[in-house]
Amino acid sequence: MKSTDAAPPYESSEIGTPKEYTDDLYLVYFEVGEYQERAKAILESYLGEERKASIQTLAHGYIVEIALQCTPDIVKRLVDENIAVYQVNRFAKSDGRW
């Protein structure tokens, strides 16, 4: 997709920033204070049946493949359930689409 084909259109300088509202997917790491896999359950619920199997479990968090605009929503859901979020890191853009 070209930036001019997106709705709304975006500048190429906005790719990978909070102003990107495309359906492009990125690998994102959420470092959380996990307790009884509550954070994982929230991530699974957000991602849905088709995508939840792609969650990568690490020692202190999870890597998920999401569109960037999903990041604040996920953080809010975690915090609303009193799950501490220690860091969120966006990694490389993947080939998938939301």
N, CA, C and O of each residue as an XYZ file, in Angstrom:
392
protein
N       0.841     -1.172      0.000
C       0.000      0.000      0.000
C       0.887      1.237      0.000
O       1.856      1.311      0.756
N       0.564      2.190     -0.832
C       1.274      3.459     -0.844
C       0.669      4.359      0.224
O      -0.498      4.207      0.586
N       1.461      5.289      0.723
C       0.968      6.172      1.771
C      -0.235      6.982      1.313
O      -1.083      7.340      2.129
N      -0.321      7.277      0.020
C      -1.444      8.059     -0.483
C      -2.711      7.226     -0.614
O      -3.802      7.780     -0.748
N      -2.584      5.895     -0.577
C      -3.749      5.012     -0.677
C      -4.385      4.721      0.680
O      -5.495      4.193      0.750
N      -3.694      5.060      1.735
C      -4.208      4.777      3.080
C      -5.370      5.713      3.402
O      -5.477      6.803      2.840
N      -6.217      5.285      4.291
C      -7.309      6.137      4.754
C      -7.198      6.275      6.256
O      -7.446      5.294      6.958
N      -6.841      7.428      6.795
C      -6.478      8.642      6.060
C      -5.057      8.533      5.507
O      -4.259      7.738      6.003
N      -4.736      9.334      4.472
C      -3.372      9.311      3.921
C      -2.355      9.683      4.997
O      -2.667     10.454      5.906
N      -1.170      9.154      4.902
C      -0.134      9.495      5.865
C       1.166      9.751      5.124
O       1.364      9.291      4.000
N       2.034     10.483      5.769
C       3.341     10.776      5.199
C       4.275      9.610      5.483
O       4.143      8.949      6.513
N       5.208      9.353      4.591
C       6.146      8.251      4.815
C       6.985      8.484      6.060
O       7.497      7.528      6.643
N       7.136      9.731      6.476
C       7.884     10.019      7.706
C       7.107      9.590      8.950
O       7.667      9.573     10.046
N       5.830      9.245      8.798
C       5.004      8.822      9.927
C       5.024      7.312     10.135
O       4.475      6.815     11.118
N       5.652      6.580      9.221
C       5.710      5.131      9.349
C       6.476      4.758     10.619
O       7.582      5.245     10.852
N       5.887      3.906     11.422
C       6.525      3.471     12.657
C       6.434      4.475     13.789
O       7.142      4.339     14.786
N       5.573      5.485     13.660
C       5.397      6.496     14.705
C       3.973      6.419     15.244
O       3.147      5.694     14.689
N       3.669      7.153     16.317
C       2.296      7.166     16.821
C       1.272      7.705     15.814
O       0.072      7.512     16.005
N       1.715      8.362     14.767
C       0.787      8.872     13.755
C       0.474      7.856     12.664
O      -0.284      8.155     11.741
N       1.045      6.663     12.756
C       0.764      5.632     11.743
C      -0.520      4.907     12.094
O      -0.629      4.269     13.142
N      -1.490      5.017     11.197
C      -2.777      4.332     11.394
C      -3.048      3.399     10.219
O      -4.130      3.416      9.634
N      -2.060      2.593      9.887
C      -2.240      1.613      8.823
C      -2.529      0.262      9.449
O      -2.516      0.122     10.672
N      -2.787     -0.718      8.623
C      -2.991     -2.075      9.135
C      -1.706     -2.895      9.047
O      -1.741     -4.123      9.125
N      -0.569     -2.209      8.883
C       0.731     -2.880      8.889
C       0.998     -3.438     10.284
O       0.603     -2.840     11.284
N       1.665     -4.575     10.345
C       1.950     -5.215     11.633
C       3.406     -5.042     12.027
O       4.301     -4.992     11.183
N       3.615     -4.954     13.326
C       4.944     -4.843     13.922
C       5.046     -5.856     15.052
O       4.047     -6.208     15.679
N       6.255     -6.315     15.302
C       6.497     -7.115     16.499
C       6.686     -6.148     17.655
O       7.493     -5.222     17.573
N       5.944     -6.365     18.729
C       5.986     -5.474     19.891
C       6.175     -6.319     21.143
O       5.483     -7.315     21.352
N       7.129     -5.899     21.972
C       7.418     -6.601     23.230
C       6.781     -5.852     24.390
O       6.984     -4.648     24.547
N       6.013     -6.562     25.197
C       5.423     -6.026     26.414
C       6.090     -6.712     27.599
O       5.931     -7.918     27.788
N       6.836     -5.951     28.399
C       7.414     -6.500     29.624
C       6.451     -6.176     30.752
O       6.145     -5.012     31.010
N       5.976     -7.220     31.419
C       4.914     -7.050     32.395
C       5.224     -7.788     33.691
O       6.051     -8.699     33.730
N       4.543     -7.372     34.738
C       4.571     -8.098     35.998
C       3.478     -9.152     35.929
O       2.326     -8.879     36.266
N       3.829    -10.334     35.499
C       2.847    -11.388     35.255
C       2.463    -12.089     36.547
O       3.305    -12.307     37.417
N       1.196    -12.438     36.669
C       0.694    -13.208     37.797
C      -0.397    -14.133     37.272
O      -1.417    -13.671     36.759
N      -0.185    -15.422     37.400
C      -1.140    -16.450     36.983
C      -1.587    -16.258     35.529
O      -2.742    -16.508     35.183
N      -0.668    -15.819     34.704
C      -0.889    -15.630     33.259
C      -2.063    -14.700     32.943
O      -2.727    -14.858     31.919
N      -2.315    -13.728     33.830
C      -3.391    -12.763     33.577
C      -3.053    -11.863     32.396
O      -3.928    -11.558     31.586
N      -1.795    -11.430     32.285
C      -1.400    -10.582     31.164
C      -1.547    -11.348     29.852
O      -2.028    -10.799     28.860
N      -1.141    -12.592     29.847
C      -1.269    -13.401     28.637
C      -2.729    -13.556     28.240
O      -3.055    -13.508     27.054
N      -3.602    -13.739     29.206
C      -5.033    -13.869     28.916
C      -5.587    -12.591     28.291
O      -6.433    -12.653     27.399
N      -5.117    -11.441     28.752
C      -5.554    -10.164     28.180
C      -5.069    -10.043     26.742
O      -5.819     -9.624     25.861
N      -3.820    -10.409     26.510
C      -3.281    -10.368     25.150
C      -4.050    -11.323     24.233
O      -4.388    -10.967     23.104
N      -4.319    -12.507     24.710
C      -5.062    -13.491     23.912
C      -6.461    -12.979     23.577
O      -6.933    -13.134     22.450
N      -7.113    -12.373     24.556
C      -8.447    -11.837     24.337
C      -8.418    -10.724     23.298
O      -9.293    -10.648     22.435
N      -7.415     -9.868     23.384
C      -7.300     -8.753     22.438
C      -7.016     -9.255     21.028
O      -7.604     -8.769     20.062
N      -6.120    -10.221     20.910
C      -5.713    -10.709     19.600
C      -6.758    -11.604     18.939
O      -6.835    -11.666     17.712
N      -7.551    -12.286     19.734
C      -8.578    -13.160     19.183
C      -8.040    -14.551     18.870
O      -6.841    -14.814     18.962
N      -8.948    -15.417     18.504
C      -8.619    -16.821     18.272
C      -7.570    -17.023     17.187
O      -6.666    -17.844     17.342
N      -7.685    -16.287     16.103
C      -6.769    -16.499     14.975
C      -5.330    -16.093     15.279
O      -4.394    -16.709     14.770
N      -5.148    -15.077     16.094
C      -3.801    -14.531     16.303
C      -3.161    -14.927     17.631
O      -1.953    -14.762     17.798
N      -3.929    -15.437     18.565
C      -3.370    -15.685     19.891
C      -2.261    -16.734     19.894
O      -1.400    -16.710     20.773
N      -2.266    -17.637     18.946
C      -1.219    -18.666     18.885
C       0.142    -18.074     18.531
O       1.172    -18.711     18.746
N       0.149    -16.867     17.993
C       1.417    -16.241     17.598
C       2.124    -15.530     18.755
O       3.228    -15.018     18.569
N       1.523    -15.486     19.928
C       2.153    -14.842     21.084
C       3.409    -15.609     21.465
O       3.377    -16.826     21.648
N       4.510    -14.887     21.581
C       5.776    -15.491     22.011
C       5.986    -15.161     23.484
O       6.026    -13.990     23.861
N       6.119    -16.176     24.304
C       6.319    -15.992     25.742
C       7.805    -15.920     26.039
O       8.571    -16.797     25.640
N       8.208    -14.870     26.745
C       9.600    -14.697     27.181
C       9.635    -14.701     28.706
O       8.596    -14.812     29.356
N      10.818    -14.581     29.267
C      10.979    -14.671     30.723
C      10.167    -13.625     31.478
O       9.624    -13.914     32.544
N      10.079    -12.415     30.936
C       9.405    -11.329     31.665
C       8.336    -10.628     30.848
O       7.938     -9.508     31.170
N       7.869    -11.282     29.791
C       6.855    -10.631     28.980
C       6.504    -11.417     27.741
O       6.701    -12.629     27.660
N       5.974    -10.681     26.774
C       5.439    -11.317     25.577
C       5.758    -10.483     24.347
O       5.812     -9.255     24.408
N       5.968    -11.170     23.228
C       6.086    -10.507     21.938
C       4.830    -10.849     21.155
O       4.452    -12.013     21.025
N       4.196     -9.810     20.639
C       2.990     -9.994     19.831
C       3.156     -9.247     18.516
O       3.965     -8.326     18.409
N       2.389     -9.651     17.528
C       2.403     -8.991     16.224
C       1.104     -8.207     16.103
O       0.025     -8.786     15.977
N       1.222     -6.867     16.142
C       0.041     -6.004     16.164
C       0.262     -4.777     15.290
O       1.392     -4.445     14.932
N      -0.837     -4.112     14.954
C      -0.753     -2.794     14.339
C      -0.374     -1.806     15.443
O      -0.765     -1.984     16.597
N       0.379     -0.774     15.095
C       0.868      0.153     16.122
C      -0.241      0.802     16.925
O      -0.080      1.030     18.124
N      -1.359      1.104     16.291
C      -2.424      1.790     17.024
C      -3.055      0.907     18.097
O      -3.832      1.400     18.914
N      -2.736     -0.384     18.111
C      -3.235     -1.284     19.152
C      -2.459     -1.148     20.462
O      -2.969     -1.503     21.524
N      -1.244     -0.643     20.390
C      -0.361     -0.601     21.561
C      -0.985      0.116     22.755
O      -1.019     -0.465     23.840
N      -1.485      1.357     22.615
C      -2.078      2.019     23.784
C      -3.286      1.277     24.338
O      -3.494      1.253     25.551
N      -4.082      0.672     23.465
C      -5.250     -0.084     23.924
C      -4.837     -1.269     24.793
O      -5.453     -1.538     25.824
N      -3.801     -1.965     24.372
C      -3.330     -3.118     25.134
C      -2.754     -2.677     26.476
O      -3.029     -3.298     27.502
N      -1.960     -1.614     26.475
C      -1.385     -1.108     27.731
C      -2.507     -0.718     28.692
O      -2.439     -1.023     29.883
N      -3.532     -0.047     28.181
C      -4.653      0.359     29.039
C      -5.355     -0.856     29.638
O      -5.676     -0.865     30.826
N      -5.590     -1.870     28.830
C      -6.243     -3.079     29.348
C      -5.416     -3.743     30.438
O      -5.958     -4.201     31.443
N      -4.100     -3.794     30.238
C      -3.222     -4.376     31.253
C      -3.269     -3.567     32.546
O      -3.413     -4.127     33.632
N      -3.149     -2.261     32.421
C      -3.143     -1.388     33.601
C      -4.495     -1.423     34.312
O      -4.553     -1.425     35.542
N      -5.576     -1.451     33.540
C      -6.905     -1.533     34.151
C      -7.077     -2.784     35.003
O      -7.898     -2.801     35.920
N      -6.309     -3.831     34.709
C      -6.353     -5.073     35.485
C      -5.224     -5.134     36.521
O      -4.907     -6.206     37.037
N      -4.619     -3.973     36.822
C      -3.538     -3.853     37.808
C      -2.311     -4.696     37.464
O      -1.644     -5.226     38.352
N      -2.026     -4.812     36.185
C      -0.817     -5.504     35.739
C       0.212     -4.445     35.407
O      -0.022     -3.582     34.561
N       1.353     -4.513     36.077
C       2.409     -3.528     35.851
C       3.032     -3.726     34.476
O       3.363     -4.846     34.085
N       3.187     -2.626     33.749
C       3.852     -2.632     32.448
C       5.176     -1.914     32.627
O       5.204     -0.712     32.893
N       6.276     -2.646     32.482
C       7.599     -2.089     32.721
C       8.227     -1.486     31.476
O       8.993     -0.527     31.568
N       7.913     -2.032     30.326
C       8.379     -1.438     29.083
C       7.613     -2.017     27.908
O       7.080     -3.125     27.957
N       7.583     -1.214     26.847
C       6.993     -1.635     25.581
C       7.999     -1.265     24.504
O       8.401     -0.107     24.395
N       8.406     -2.248     23.708
C       9.381     -2.012     22.641
C       8.806     -2.450     21.305
O       8.331     -3.575     21.150
N       8.860     -1.537     20.345
C       8.469     -1.880     18.981
C       9.700     -2.370     18.252
O      10.739     -1.709     18.232
N       9.567     -3.546     17.652
C      10.652     -4.100     16.858
C      10.353     -3.869     15.380
O       9.721     -2.878     15.014
N      10.793     -4.756     14.567
C      10.686     -4.618     13.119
C       9.260     -4.764     12.620
O       8.430     -5.444     13.224
N       9.002     -4.109     11.505
C       7.750     -4.264     10.798
C       7.739     -5.656     10.164
O       8.748     -6.106      9.622
N       6.605     -6.325     10.237
C       6.494     -7.650      9.641
C       5.741     -7.559      8.316
O       5.370     -6.469      7.880
N       5.522     -8.685      7.691
C       4.837     -8.709      6.402
C       3.321     -8.804      6.543
O       2.596     -8.692      5.554
N       2.842     -9.009      7.767
C       1.416     -9.223      7.971
C       0.582     -7.956      7.912
O       1.105     -6.842      7.885
N      -0.733     -8.156      7.893
C      -1.731     -7.068      7.901
C      -2.743     -7.339      8.993
O      -3.109     -8.489      9.237
N      -3.194     -6.291      9.646
C      -4.182     -6.415     10.705
C      -5.495     -6.657     10.055
O      -6.506     -6.799     10.742
